[in-house]
Amino acid sequence: MAKRMKDYQIFKCPFCRCDYYDSTARDGKKVGNPMIECPQCGKKSYRKTILEPALISEKRYFDIRYSSLYGNLRIGLILIYAVFLFFILVTMDMVLSMCFIASAILLFVMYLMIRMFHKRNVLRSKEYEKEITRSLERLSDTAYAAMVIKTQGMDADSVYFYELHQNK
């Protein structure tokens, strides 16, 4: 029988001290609604591990949301590079080493292009717009916005910062 990875985290309510499961770990989310409601007592508490999307810049949003995907791709490319480098050192073939260097440069350029196009498509997607809209709705409550900004901080090039200064 295969062993399943942990797809949740146990969250302890600060009010009633009951333990319950939070499934946002399964989604790999680090960006979203930082408020969580206890199923036992019904009170809401703040999670410091989740960032409010409208308070962070687009670049930081993309880096947080897709860091594991591109980290794994980078590690894979480095491992392929290391295996081929070992093969070239064993064979001592100059033509093969030049071909390898050219292919490594090509792979790196392809990696950068894929990341750039993916970033542009993510930031123009309907899902990103919906997430920012929901975040701005939550931040329309001034008490909530003050608490989240005090705890999380706010990037100077975030959507919420732009909204605040546009309305003045």
C-alpha positions in Angstrom: 0.0 0.0 0.0 1.4 3.4 -1.0 2.0 5.9 1.7 0.0 9.2 1.3 1.6 12.5 1.8 0.1 14.8 4.4 -2.4 17.0 2.5 -3.6 19.1 5.4 -2.2 20.9 8.4 -3.6 20.8 11.9 -4.8 24.2 13.0 -5.4 25.0 16.7 -8.1 27.5 17.5 -6.7 30.3 19.7 -10.1 30.8 21.4 -11.5 27.3 22.2 -8.1 25.3 21.7 -9.8 22.6 19.6 -7.7 21.1 16.7 -9.1 20.9 13.2 -7.8 20.3 9.7 -7.0 23.1 7.3 -6.9 21.8 3.7 -5.2 24.9 2.2 -1.9 23.0 2.7 -3.2 20.5 0.1 -3.7 23.3 -2.4 -0.2 24.6 -1.8 -1.7 28.0 -1.1 0.4 30.6 0.5 -1.8 33.4 -1.0 -5.5 33.8 -0.3 -7.8 34.6 2.6 -5.8 34.6 5.8 -8.9 34.4 8.0 -10.1 30.9 9.1 -13.3 30.1 10.9 -13.2 27.5 13.7 -15.9 24.8 13.1 -16.2 24.3 16.9 -16.8 27.9 18.3 -17.3 29.8 15.0 -14.8 32.5 15.8 -12.4 33.7 13.1 -8.6 33.8 13.6 -5.8 35.0 11.4 -3.2 32.8 9.8 0.2 34.4 9.4 1.3 31.8 6.8 -1.3 33.0 4.2 -0.8 36.4 2.5 -3.6 38.7 1.3 -3.2 38.9 -2.5 -4.2 42.5 -3.0 -1.4 43.6 -0.5 1.5 42.0 -2.4 2.9 43.0 -5.8 2.2 41.0 -8.9 5.8 39.7 -9.1 5.8 38.6 -5.5 2.4 36.9 -6.0 3.7 34.9 -8.9 6.9 34.0 -7.1 5.1 32.8 -4.0 2.4 30.9 -6.0 4.7 29.1 -8.4 8.0 28.9 -6.5 7.7 25.1 -6.1 6.9 24.4 -9.7 9.8 26.4 -11.1 12.1 25.3 -8.3 11.5 21.7 -9.3 12.1 22.5 -13.0 15.4 24.3 -12.1 16.6 21.3 -10.0 15.7 19.0 -12.8 17.7 21.0 -15.3 20.7 21.1 -12.9 20.6 17.3 -12.5 20.5 16.7 -16.2 23.4 19.1 -16.6 25.4 17.3 -13.9 24.8 13.9 -15.5 25.9 15.1 -18.9 28.9 16.9 -17.5 30.0 13.7 -15.8 29.5 11.8 -19.1 31.6 14.4 -21.0 34.4 14.3 -18.3 34.5 10.5 -18.7 34.6 10.5 -22.5 36.9 13.5 -22.9 35.3 14.5 -26.2 35.7 18.2 -27.1 33.0 18.2 -29.8 30.5 16.6 -27.4 31.4 19.1 -24.7 30.7 22.1 -27.1 27.4 20.6 -28.1 26.6 20.1 -24.4 27.4 23.8 -23.6 25.2 25.0 -26.5 22.3 22.7 -25.4 22.7 23.9 -21.7 22.4 27.6 -22.9 19.4 26.7 -25.1 17.7 24.9 -22.2 18.3 27.9 -19.9 16.9 30.3 -22.4 13.8 28.1 -22.9 13.3 28.0 -19.1 13.4 31.8 -18.9 10.9 32.1 -21.8 8.5 29.6 -20.4 8.6 31.3 -17.0 8.1 34.7 -18.6 5.1 33.6 -20.7 3.5 31.7 -17.9 3.9 34.7 -15.6 2.2 37.0 -18.1 -0.6 34.5 -18.7 -1.2 34.0 -15.0 -1.4 37.7 -14.2 -3.8 38.3 -17.1 -6.1 35.3 -16.2 -9.6 35.5 -14.9 -8.6 33.5 -11.8 -6.1 36.1 -10.8 -8.7 38.9 -11.3 -11.3 37.0 -9.2 -8.7 36.5 -6.4 -7.8 40.2 -6.4 -11.5 41.2 -6.4 -12.3 38.9 -3.5 -9.2 40.3 -1.6 -10.3 43.9 -2.2 -13.8 43.1 -1.0 -12.3 41.7 2.3 -10.0 44.7 2.6 -13.0 47.1 2.2 -13.6 46.4 5.9 -11.3 49.0 7.5 -10.7 47.1 10.8 -9.8 44.0 8.8 -7.5 45.9 6.5 -5.7 47.7 9.4 -5.1 44.3 11.1 -3.8 42.6 8.0 -1.6 45.5 7.0 -0.2 45.7 10.5 0.6 42.0 10.5 1.6 41.3 6.9 2.6 44.7 5.6 1.9 46.2 2.2 4.0 46.4 -1.0 4.3 49.8 -2.6 3.3 48.4 -6.0 0.3 46.3 -4.8 -3.2 46.6 -6.1 -4.6 47.8 -2.7 -1.9 50.5 -2.5 -2.8 51.7 -6.0 -6.5 51.7 -5.1 -5.9 53.8 -2.0 -3.9 56.4 -3.8 -6.2 56.5 -6.8 -9.2 57.4 -4.6 -7.5 60.4 -3.1 
